[in-house]
Amino acid sequence: MSDDAGTEQGAARTFSRAKTKARLLALQVVASALLIYAALWRFEAYDLPHAYYLWLGHIRQVGPTQAFAAPFGDYSPPYLYLLAAISPFGLSPLNTIKTVSTGAAILMALALRRLVQSAGVPKSDEAALLSLLVPSAVMNSALLGQCDGYWVGLCLFAVAAACRGRVFAMAAWAGLAFAFKAQAIFIAPFCIGVVLQHRRLEAVLIPPAIYILVMLPAWFAGWPMADLLTVYVRQHGLFEWLSTAPNLWASVGYFDQFPARWVIASAYLATAISVAVYLWRFPKALVPAALLSAMMLPWLLPKMHERYLLLADMLAFSLPWIMQRTGRIFVCIQVGSVLSIFAWITSLPALNIIASLFVGVGLISVVSLVRTSANDGLNRDDGSPPPADLRTR
């Protein structure tokens, strides 16, 4: 009995020490995040006064509900819903935008926690906390005041649902992400691959249904449905330059931001072929497959922005928690993403060329990984997450 009691006491002390370490980590991460956000909070990106403040001013002038009686802003309504919800609190325009963007960072952390849990990894809380300090995520929300974290977080929830074999839930999360921003299309090849593997073709009806459902509040307020259904078509025509992203076009864009139309057409054709090959040889390991999908489209397509790798950044961050010897992939993608954001802030496009080299190396590493990694749960018929000992070594 004494041996049993000693064993129980030892286990209790070990558990207590682990709990204390977890609390200290949480305290350190939260304190660090608060300091970083406080240091970056007053920075005002160029597009805030030229776009976001105008949308917020319109909402405050006519009211949170009446503001949606007619189209306004370049974004789809979900982001504008958030501005309308927080507008009555009387915060300054900068504080309002940065508060909404901080919510995006929190959503990404919660989604990444869910993703790591779905992969059967026990340290999901630590992963979620540390994701708050991922440099590109901090720059997107705290520095630039952007809302990309919302569509990225929703895409992460979609990947987590796929890891658990929940195809309909994956489709719903993906549809909600697309309703928030068109860049959620980056995860579409992955979602289509999962649907085809599970032979649940009816799931393709869910994203458009979710999109329409999310648009209904604006439509009820008076926003024409035809305009709501074509908002992304108009967005595509707003920007004429080739690319500010660290992708295949970084070097070309440095010399010519307005190439011939056949060059752009060739890019779309190459993208279509790449997606077809991706679906034909759909990777077995789901998180690497999702990462490849998130990198493939912004790498190949023109008219990409420096912020469009955020989904790839967060999926790459999740990899070392799930699969060993994948940290270098995160480092390459993260360095490229951060350098590209600096290139935009400092108006140094040459820096973006260097960034594209890092991202290119990361992409090659991801392609190599998906060719060699083992199944991480796609074929588990019960929909349960894979045990940790089945992670790729």
C-alpha positions as CSV (number, residue, x, y, z in Angstrom):
1,M,0.0,0.0,0.0
2,S,2.8,2.4,0.8
3,D,4.3,1.8,-2.6
4,D,1.0,2.6,-4.2
5,A,0.6,5.7,-2.1
6,G,4.1,6.9,-3.1
7,T,3.4,6.3,-6.7
8,E,0.2,8.3,-6.5
9,Q,2.0,11.2,-4.7
10,G,4.7,11.2,-7.3
11,A,2.1,11.3,-10.1
12,A,0.3,14.2,-8.3
13,R,3.6,16.2,-8.0
14,T,4.4,15.6,-11.6
15,F,0.9,16.7,-12.7
16,S,1.2,19.8,-10.4
17,R,4.5,20.8,-11.9
18,A,3.2,20.4,-15.4
19,K,0.2,22.5,-14.5
20,T,2.4,25.2,-13.0
21,K,4.6,25.2,-16.2
22,A,1.5,25.6,-18.3
23,R,0.3,28.5,-16.3
24,L,3.7,30.2,-16.5
25,L,3.8,29.7,-20.2
26,A,0.4,31.2,-20.6
27,L,1.3,34.2,-18.5
28,Q,4.6,34.7,-20.4
29,V,2.9,34.5,-23.8
30,V,0.0,36.7,-22.9
31,A,2.3,39.3,-21.4
32,S,4.5,39.2,-24.4
33,A,1.6,39.6,-26.8
34,L,0.2,42.5,-24.8
35,L,3.6,44.3,-24.9
36,I,4.0,43.7,-28.7
37,Y,0.4,44.8,-29.5
38,A,0.9,47.9,-27.3
39,A,4.1,48.8,-29.2
40,L,2.5,48.3,-32.6
41,W,-1.0,49.6,-31.8
42,R,-0.5,53.2,-32.9
43,F,0.9,52.4,-36.3
44,E,-1.5,53.4,-39.0
45,A,-1.2,51.6,-42.3
46,Y,-1.8,53.5,-45.5
47,D,-5.2,51.8,-46.3
48,L,-6.8,52.5,-43.0
49,P,-7.7,56.2,-43.5
50,H,-8.3,55.7,-47.2
51,A,-10.7,52.8,-46.8
52,Y,-11.5,51.4,-43.4
53,Y,-12.1,54.7,-41.6
54,L,-14.4,55.7,-44.5
55,W,-16.5,52.5,-44.0
56,L,-16.6,53.0,-40.3
57,G,-17.6,56.7,-40.7
58,H,-20.5,55.7,-43.0
59,I,-21.7,53.2,-40.4
60,R,-21.6,55.8,-37.6
61,Q,-23.2,58.5,-39.8
62,V,-26.3,56.5,-40.9
63,G,-26.5,53.8,-38.1
64,P,-25.3,50.2,-37.9
65,T,-28.5,48.8,-39.6
66,Q,-29.3,51.5,-42.1
67,A,-25.7,51.5,-43.3
68,F,-26.4,48.2,-45.2
69,A,-29.3,49.7,-47.1
70,A,-27.0,50.3,-50.0
71,P,-23.6,48.9,-51.0
72,F,-20.5,50.5,-49.4
73,G,-16.9,49.4,-49.0
74,D,-14.7,47.0,-50.9
75,Y,-15.2,44.0,-48.6
76,S,-18.0,41.6,-48.3
77,P,-20.5,42.3,-45.5
78,P,-19.2,40.0,-42.7
79,Y,-16.3,42.3,-41.9
80,L,-18.6,45.2,-42.1
81,Y,-21.0,43.5,-39.7
82,L,-18.1,43.4,-37.2
83,L,-17.4,47.1,-37.7
84,A,-21.1,47.8,-37.2
85,A,-21.2,45.8,-34.0
86,I,-18.4,47.6,-32.4
87,S,-19.1,51.1,-33.8
88,P,-21.5,52.1,-30.9
89,F,-18.7,51.9,-28.3
90,G,-17.3,55.2,-29.4
91,L,-13.7,54.1,-29.9
92,S,-11.5,56.1,-32.2
93,P,-11.3,54.8,-35.8
94,L,-7.8,53.3,-35.2
95,N,-8.8,51.6,-32.0
96,T,-12.0,50.2,-33.6
97,I,-10.1,48.7,-36.5
98,K,-7.3,47.3,-34.3
99,T,-9.8,45.8,-31.8
100,V,-11.6,44.0,-34.6
101,S,-8.2,42.8,-36.0
102,T,-7.2,41.6,-32.5
103,G,-10.4,39.4,-32.5
104,A,-9.1,37.8,-35.7
105,A,-5.8,36.9,-34.0
106,I,-7.7,35.3,-31.1
107,L,-9.9,33.3,-33.6
108,M,-6.8,32.0,-35.3
109,A,-5.4,30.8,-32.0
110,L,-8.6,29.0,-31.1
111,A,-8.8,27.4,-34.6
112,L,-5.1,26.3,-34.4
113,R,-5.8,24.7,-31.0
114,R,-8.7,22.8,-32.6
115,L,-6.5,21.7,-35.5
116,V,-3.7,20.4,-33.3
117,Q,-6.3,18.6,-31.1
118,S,-7.8,17.0,-34.2
119,A,-4.3,15.6,-35.2
120,G,-4.2,13.8,-31.9
121,V,-1.5,16.0,-30.3
122,P,-1.8,16.7,-26.6
123,K,0.0,20.1,-26.5
124,S,-2.8,22.0,-28.3
125,D,-3.1,24.7,-25.6
126,E,0.7,25.6,-25.9
127,A,0.4,25.7,-29.7
128,A,-2.6,28.0,-29.5
129,L,-0.8,30.4,-27.1
130,L,2.4,30.5,-29.1
131,S,0.5,31.1,-32.3
132,L,-0.3,34.6,-30.9
133,L,3.4,35.4,-31.3
134,V,3.8,34.2,-34.9
135,P,5.4,37.3,-36.5
136,S,3.3,37.5,-39.7
137,A,0.1,37.1,-37.6
138,V,1.2,39.8,-35.3
139,M,2.0,42.1,-38.2
140,N,-1.3,41.4,-39.9
141,S,-3.4,42.2,-36.9
142,A,-1.4,44.5,-34.5
143,L,0.6,46.4,-37.1
144,L,-1.5,46.6,-40.2
145,G,-5.0,46.3,-38.6
146,Q,-6.1,43.7,-41.2
147,C,-8.8,41.1,-40.8
148,D,-7.3,38.2,-42.6
149,G,-7.2,36.2,-39.3
150,Y,-11.0,35.7,-39.6
151,W,-10.9,33.8,-42.9
152,V,-7.7,32.0,-42.0
153,G,-9.1,30.9,-38.7
154,L,-12.3,29.6,-40.3
155,C,-10.1,27.7,-42.9
156,L,-8.2,26.2,-40.0
157,F,-11.4,25.0,-38.5
158,A,-12.3,23.4,-41.9
159,V,-9.0,21.5,-41.9
160,A,-9.6,20.4,-38.4
161,A,-13.0,19.0,-39.4
162,A,-11.4,17.2,-42.3
163,C,-8.9,15.6,-40.0
164,R,-11.8,14.2,-38.0
165,G,-13.6,12.9,-41.1
166,R,-16.4,15.5,-40.8
167,V,-16.8,16.4,-44.4
168,F,-20.0,18.5,-44.1
169,A,-18.6,20.5,-41.2
170,M,-15.5,21.1,-43.3
171,A,-17.6,22.4,-46.1
172,A,-19.6,24.7,-43.8
173,W,-16.4,26.2,-42.3
174,A,-14.9,26.7,-45.7
175,G,-18.1,28.4,-46.9
176,L,-18.1,30.7,-44.0
177,A,-14.5,31.6,-44.6
178,F,-15.3,32.3,-48.3
179,A,-18.2,34.6,-47.2
180,F,-15.6,36.5,-45.2
181,K,-12.9,36.8,-47.9
182,A,-12.3,35.5,-51.4
183,Q,-8.8,34.4,-50.4
184,A,-10.4,31.4,-48.6
185,I,-10.5,29.9,-52.2
186,F,-6.9,28.9,-51.4
187,I,-8.2,26.0,-49.3
188,A,-10.7,24.9,-52.0
189,P,-8.4,22.3,-53.7
190,F,-7.9,20.7,-50.3
191,C,-11.6,20.6,-49.5
192,I,-12.5,19.3,-53.0
193,G,-9.9,16.5,-52.5
194,V,-11.4,15.5,-49.2
195,V,-14.9,15.5,-50.7
196,L,-13.8,13.3,-53.5
197,Q,-11.9,10.9,-51.2
198,H,-15.0,10.5,-49.0
199,R,-17.3,10.5,-52.0
200,R,-19.7,13.0,-50.4
201,L,-20.3,15.1,-53.5
202,E,-23.4,16.7,-51.9
203,A,-21.0,18.6,-49.6
204,V,-20.2,21.0,-52.5
205,L,-23.7,22.5,-52.0
206,I,-22.9,23.7,-48.5
207,P,-20.4,26.5,-49.2
208,P,-22.7,28.5,-51.6
209,A,-25.6,27.9,-49.2
210,I,-23.5,29.3,-46.3
211,Y,-22.4,32.2,-48.3
212,I,-26.0,33.2,-49.2
213,L,-27.1,32.7,-45.6
214,V,-24.3,35.1,-44.3
215,M,-25.4,37.7,-46.9
216,L,-29.0,37.7,-45.8
217,P,-28.8,40.3,-43.1
218,A,-27.3,42.8,-45.6
219,W,-30.0,41.9,-48.1
220,F,-32.8,42.3,-45.6
221,A,-31.4,45.8,-44.9
222,G,-31.6,46.7,-48.5
223,W,-28.3,45.7,-50.1
224,P,-29.1,44.2,-53.6
225,M,-28.5,40.5,-53.7
226,A,-27.0,40.8,-57.2
227,D,-24.3,43.1,-55.8
228,L,-23.7,40.7,-52.8
229,L,-23.2,37.8,-55.2
230,T,-20.7,39.7,-57.4
231,V,-18.6,41.5,-54.8
232,Y,-15.5,39.4,-55.4
233,V,-15.8,39.9,-59.1
234,R,-15.5,43.6,-58.6
235,Q,-12.7,43.2,-56.1
236,H,-10.6,41.4,-58.8
237,G,-10.8,44.5,-61.0
238,L,-9.7,47.0,-58.3
239,F,-6.0,46.2,-58.6
240,E,-4.1,46.2,-61.9
241,W,-0.6,45.5,-60.7
242,L,0.9,42.0,-61.1
243,S,1.7,41.1,-57.5
244,T,3.1,42.3,-54.2
245,A,3.2,38.7,-52.8
246,P,6.4,36.6,-52.4
247,N,5.4,34.3,-55.3
248,L,6.4,33.3,-58.8
249,W,5.7,36.8,-60.0
250,A,7.8,38.7,-57.6
251,S,10.8,39.0,-59.9
252,V,8.7,39.7,-63.0
253,G,6.7,42.4,-61.1
254,Y,9.9,44.1,-60.1
255,F,10.6,45.0,-63.7
256,D,7.0,45.1,-65.1
257,Q,3.8,45.3,-63.0
258,F,1.7,45.3,-66.1
259,P,2.7,42.4,-68.4
260,A,0.8,41.3,-71.5
261,R,-2.5,39.6,-71.1
262,W,-1.2,36.3,-72.5
263,V,1.2,36.1,-69.5
264,I,-1.7,36.4,-67.1
265,A,-3.7,33.9,-69.1
266,S,-0.8,31.5,-68.9
267,A,-0.7,31.9,-65.1
268,Y,-4.3,30.9,-64.7
269,L,-3.8,27.9,-67.1
270,A,-0.8,26.8,-65.0
271,T,-2.9,27.1,-61.9
272,A,-5.7,25.1,-63.3
273,I,-3.3,22.3,-64.4
274,S,-1.6,22.3,-60.9
275,V,-4.9,22.0,-59.1
276,A,-5.9,19.1,-61.4
277,V,-2.6,17.3,-60.7
278,Y,-3.1,18.0,-56.9
279,L,-6.6,16.4,-57.0
280,W,-5.4,13.5,-59.1
281,R,-2.5,12.7,-56.7
282,F,-4.3,14.0,-53.6
283,P,-1.9,13.7,-50.6
284,K,-2.7,11.3,-47.8
285,A,-1.4,13.4,-44.9
286,L,-4.1,16.0,-44.4
287,V,-2.3,18.9,-42.8
288,P,0.6,18.9,-45.3
289,A,-2.1,18.6,-48.0
290,A,-3.9,21.6,-46.7
291,L,-0.6,23.5,-46.5
292,L,0.2,22.7,-50.1
293,S,-3.2,23.9,-51.2
294,A,-2.8,27.1,-49.2
295,M,0.6,27.8,-50.9
296,M,-0.1,26.6,-54.4
297,L,-2.6,29.2,-55.5
298,P,-1.0,32.3,-54.0
299,W,2.3,31.1,-55.5
300,L,1.1,30.7,-59.0
301,L,-1.7,33.3,-59.3
302,P,-1.1,37.0,-60.2
303,K,-2.7,39.9,-58.4
304,M,-1.7,38.4,-55.0
305,H,-1.0,40.6,-52.0
306,E,1.8,40.3,-49.4
307,R,-0.7,39.2,-46.8
308,Y,-2.1,36.2,-48.7
309,L,0.3,33.7,-47.2
310,L,-1.2,34.0,-43.7
311,L,-3.1,30.7,-44.0
312,A,0.1,29.0,-45.2
313,D,1.9,30.6,-42.3
314,M,-0.4,29.2,-39.7
315,L,-0.6,25.7,-41.2
316,A,3.2,25.7,-41.4
317,F,3.2,26.7,-37.7
318,S,1.0,23.7,-36.9
319,L,3.3,21.2,-38.7
320,P,6.1,20.9,-36.0
321,W,3.5,20.2,-33.4
322,I,2.1,17.4,-35.5
323,M,5.0,16.0,-37.5
324,Q,8.7,15.8,-36.6
325,R,11.5,17.5,-38.6
326,T,9.2,20.0,-40.2
327,G,10.3,23.2,-38.4
328,R,12.4,24.3,-41.3
329,I,9.3,24.5,-43.5
330,F,7.7,27.0,-41.0
331,V,10.9,29.0,-40.9
332,C,11.2,29.3,-44.7
333,I,7.6,30.3,-45.2
334,Q,7.6,32.7,-42.2
335,V,10.8,34.5,-43.2
336,G,9.4,34.9,-46.8
337,S,6.0,36.2,-45.5
338,V,7.5,38.7,-43.0
339,L,10.0,40.0,-45.6
340,S,7.2,40.5,-48.1
341,I,5.2,42.6,-45.6
342,F,8.3,44.7,-44.9
343,A,8.8,45.1,-48.6
344,W,5.3,46.6,-48.8
345,I,5.6,48.8,-45.8
346,T,9.0,50.2,-46.8
347,S,8.2,50.3,-50.6
348,L,11.3,48.2,-51.3
349,P,10.1,45.6,-53.9
350,A,13.5,44.1,-54.3
351,L,13.0,42.7,-50.8
352,N,10.1,40.8,-52.1
353,I,12.3,39.0,-54.5
354,I,14.3,37.7,-51.6
355,A,11.1,36.8,-49.8
356,S,9.9,34.8,-52.8
357,L,13.1,32.7,-52.7
358,F,12.4,31.6,-49.1
359,V,8.8,30.8,-49.9
360,G,9.9,28.9,-53.0
361,V,12.2,26.7,-50.8
362,G,9.4,26.2,-48.4
363,L,7.0,25.2,-51.2
364,I,9.5,22.6,-52.5
365,S,9.9,21.2,-49.0
366,V,6.1,20.9,-48.7
367,V,5.9,19.1,-52.0
368,S,8.6,16.7,-50.8
369,L,6.8,16.2,-47.5
370,V,3.4,15.3,-49.1
371,R,5.1,12.8,-51.3
372,T,6.7,10.9,-48.3
373,S,4.4,11.5,-45.3
374,A,2.1,8.8,-44.0
375,N,-1.7,8.9,-43.7
376,D,-2.6,11.2,-40.8
377,G,-6.3,10.2,-40.5
378,L,-8.1,10.7,-43.8
379,N,-9.1,7.1,-44.0
380,R,-10.3,6.7,-40.4
381,D,-13.8,5.6,-40.9
382,D,-15.0,6.4,-37.4
383,G,-14.0,10.1,-37.9
384,S,-11.9,10.0,-34.7
385,P,-8.5,11.8,-34.6
386,P,-5.4,9.7,-35.2
387,P,-3.4,8.8,-32.1
388,A,-0.2,10.7,-31.5
389,D,2.0,7.6,-32.1
390,L,0.8,7.6,-35.7
391,R,2.3,10.9,-36.5
392,T,4.8,10.9,-39.3
393,R,8.3,10.5,-38.0
